[in-house]
Amino acid sequence: MSDCLFCKIIAGDIPADKIYEDDDMVAFRDIAPQAPQHILIVPRKHIINLSDLSEAEDALIGKMMRTAAKIAADNGIGDGYRTIINNGAPAGQEVFHLHMHILGGAPLGPLVSK
């Protein structure tokens, strides 16, 4: 999509601190980190969110999870990190291109206060 921020990063039109790339996905550091380590994994294929995944993307989402573990280990947070995928604006999704957050590098509190 021509107006998608993440598609532009993937294409190299917008610079990013990329730390991983393969034929299926790109990972880069978040420009507004919410933890000492905040990395995004973005599939090259433009998929809006989890609700738009089809069975054809089952292998892709599995590969994203395995890649998250490798990236966490490679960045020194393999012993404690959180993965998050927001689905839709009510859940906090701001860029409507499926992406996974990897957060770590410090103790992480509960996601929702009681």
LUMVOPA-568749 format. One record per residue (C-alpha): x, y, z; residue number from 0; residue in three letters. Coordinates in pm, whole numbers. Layout:
<nodes>
{X:X, Y:Y, Z:Z, nr:NUM, rest:ALA};
...
</nodes>
This chain:
<nodes>
{X:0, Y:0, Z:0, nr:0, rest:MET};
{X:149, Y:330, Z:-107, nr:1, rest:SER};
{X:46, Y:525, Z:205, nr:2, rest:ASP};
{X:144, Y:260, Z:464, nr:3, rest:CYS};
{X:429, Y:365, Z:693, nr:4, rest:LEU};
{X:555, Y:9, Z:738, nr:5, rest:PHE};
{X:537, Y:-67, Z:366, nr:6, rest:CYS};
{X:755, Y:241, Z:309, nr:7, rest:LYS};
{X:1005, Y:121, Z:573, nr:8, rest:ILE};
{X:1013, Y:-225, Z:415, nr:9, rest:ILE};
{X:1073, Y:-70, Z:71, nr:10, rest:ALA};
{X:1356, Y:144, Z:210, nr:11, rest:GLY};
{X:1174, Y:471, Z:138, nr:12, rest:ASP};
{X:1179, Y:564, Z:509, nr:13, rest:ILE};
{X:1490, Y:491, Z:715, nr:14, rest:PRO};
{X:1470, Y:256, Z:1011, nr:15, rest:ALA};
{X:1715, Y:87, Z:1245, nr:16, rest:ASP};
{X:1667, Y:-257, Z:1088, nr:17, rest:LYS};
{X:1806, Y:-547, Z:1288, nr:18, rest:ILE};
{X:1667, Y:-843, Z:1092, nr:19, rest:TYR};
{X:1543, Y:-909, Z:738, nr:20, rest:GLU};
{X:1446, Y:-1213, Z:537, nr:21, rest:ASP};
{X:1214, Y:-1288, Z:246, nr:22, rest:ASP};
{X:905, Y:-1275, Z:470, nr:23, rest:ASP};
{X:962, Y:-1005, Z:731, nr:24, rest:MET};
{X:1165, Y:-711, Z:857, nr:25, rest:VAL};
{X:1244, Y:-622, Z:1220, nr:26, rest:ALA};
{X:1348, Y:-278, Z:1337, nr:27, rest:PHE};
{X:1370, Y:-72, Z:1654, nr:28, rest:ARG};
{X:1061, Y:128, Z:1748, nr:29, rest:ASP};
{X:1116, Y:505, Z:1725, nr:30, rest:ILE};
{X:906, Y:559, Z:2040, nr:31, rest:ALA};
{X:1023, Y:274, Z:2265, nr:32, rest:PRO};
{X:806, Y:164, Z:2556, nr:33, rest:GLN};
{X:1087, Y:-44, Z:2710, nr:34, rest:ALA};
{X:1469, Y:-43, Z:2691, nr:35, rest:PRO};
{X:1440, Y:-293, Z:2405, nr:36, rest:GLN};
{X:1137, Y:-231, Z:2179, nr:37, rest:HIS};
{X:1155, Y:-403, Z:1843, nr:38, rest:ILE};
{X:885, Y:-441, Z:1577, nr:39, rest:LEU};
{X:853, Y:-741, Z:1346, nr:40, rest:ILE};
{X:658, Y:-660, Z:1030, nr:41, rest:VAL};
{X:567, Y:-902, Z:750, nr:42, rest:PRO};
{X:661, Y:-782, Z:403, nr:43, rest:ARG};
{X:312, Y:-872, Z:285, nr:44, rest:LYS};
{X:63, Y:-599, Z:373, nr:45, rest:HIS};
{X:-190, Y:-755, Z:608, nr:46, rest:ILE};
{X:-399, Y:-508, Z:808, nr:47, rest:ILE};
{X:-417, Y:-702, Z:1137, nr:48, rest:ASN};
{X:-466, Y:-1045, Z:1294, nr:49, rest:LEU};
{X:-833, Y:-1047, Z:1198, nr:50, rest:SER};
{X:-731, Y:-1026, Z:832, nr:51, rest:ASP};
{X:-500, Y:-1330, Z:843, nr:52, rest:LEU};
{X:-605, Y:-1623, Z:629, nr:53, rest:SER};
{X:-503, Y:-1986, Z:657, nr:54, rest:GLU};
{X:-246, Y:-1909, Z:388, nr:55, rest:ALA};
{X:-59, Y:-1696, Z:646, nr:56, rest:GLU};
{X:-46, Y:-1962, Z:920, nr:57, rest:ASP};
{X:319, Y:-2038, Z:845, nr:58, rest:ALA};
{X:402, Y:-1666, Z:840, nr:59, rest:LEU};
{X:261, Y:-1595, Z:1186, nr:60, rest:ILE};
{X:438, Y:-1902, Z:1324, nr:61, rest:GLY};
{X:765, Y:-1786, Z:1169, nr:62, rest:LYS};
{X:713, Y:-1441, Z:1322, nr:63, rest:MET};
{X:687, Y:-1601, Z:1668, nr:64, rest:MET};
{X:1002, Y:-1809, Z:1619, nr:65, rest:ARG};
{X:1184, Y:-1505, Z:1480, nr:66, rest:THR};
{X:1078, Y:-1300, Z:1783, nr:67, rest:ALA};
{X:1247, Y:-1552, Z:2012, nr:68, rest:ALA};
{X:1565, Y:-1542, Z:1803, nr:69, rest:LYS};
{X:1569, Y:-1161, Z:1792, nr:70, rest:ILE};
{X:1512, Y:-1144, Z:2169, nr:71, rest:ALA};
{X:1801, Y:-1384, Z:2231, nr:72, rest:ALA};
{X:2028, Y:-1198, Z:1986, nr:73, rest:ASP};
{X:1953, Y:-870, Z:2167, nr:74, rest:ASN};
{X:2016, Y:-995, Z:2519, nr:75, rest:GLY};
{X:1655, Y:-1024, Z:2637, nr:76, rest:ILE};
{X:1589, Y:-1390, Z:2564, nr:77, rest:GLY};
{X:1533, Y:-1465, Z:2932, nr:78, rest:ASP};
{X:1244, Y:-1221, Z:2970, nr:79, rest:GLY};
{X:1046, Y:-1036, Z:2705, nr:80, rest:TYR};
{X:688, Y:-973, Z:2600, nr:81, rest:ARG};
{X:535, Y:-1003, Z:2253, nr:82, rest:THR};
{X:228, Y:-801, Z:2167, nr:83, rest:ILE};
{X:10, Y:-780, Z:1858, nr:84, rest:ILE};
{X:-259, Y:-513, Z:1877, nr:85, rest:ASN};
{X:-568, Y:-581, Z:1666, nr:86, rest:ASN};
{X:-764, Y:-271, Z:1570, nr:87, rest:GLY};
{X:-776, Y:84, Z:1701, nr:88, rest:ALA};
{X:-961, Y:-7, Z:2024, nr:89, rest:PRO};
{X:-665, Y:-232, Z:2115, nr:90, rest:ALA};
{X:-410, Y:41, Z:2042, nr:91, rest:GLY};
{X:-313, Y:-45, Z:1685, nr:92, rest:GLN};
{X:-183, Y:276, Z:1529, nr:93, rest:GLU};
{X:-29, Y:149, Z:1204, nr:94, rest:VAL};
{X:-269, Y:-73, Z:1013, nr:95, rest:PHE};
{X:-12, Y:-320, Z:889, nr:96, rest:HIS};
{X:19, Y:-633, Z:1103, nr:97, rest:LEU};
{X:317, Y:-607, Z:1337, nr:98, rest:HIS};
{X:448, Y:-767, Z:1653, nr:99, rest:MET};
{X:611, Y:-574, Z:1935, nr:100, rest:HIS};
{X:898, Y:-731, Z:2130, nr:101, rest:ILE};
{X:947, Y:-554, Z:2464, nr:102, rest:LEU};
{X:1220, Y:-629, Z:2716, nr:103, rest:GLY};
{X:1532, Y:-515, Z:2890, nr:104, rest:GLY};
{X:1358, Y:-428, Z:3218, nr:105, rest:ALA};
{X:1094, Y:-588, Z:3441, nr:106, rest:PRO};
{X:753, Y:-550, Z:3276, nr:107, rest:LEU};
{X:445, Y:-487, Z:3487, nr:108, rest:GLY};
{X:91, Y:-605, Z:3424, nr:109, rest:PRO};
{X:-72, Y:-503, Z:3097, nr:110, rest:LEU};
{X:-393, Y:-386, Z:3258, nr:111, rest:VAL};
{X:-431, Y:-240, Z:3603, nr:112, rest:SER};
{X:-705, Y:-389, Z:3818, nr:113, rest:LYS};
</nodes>
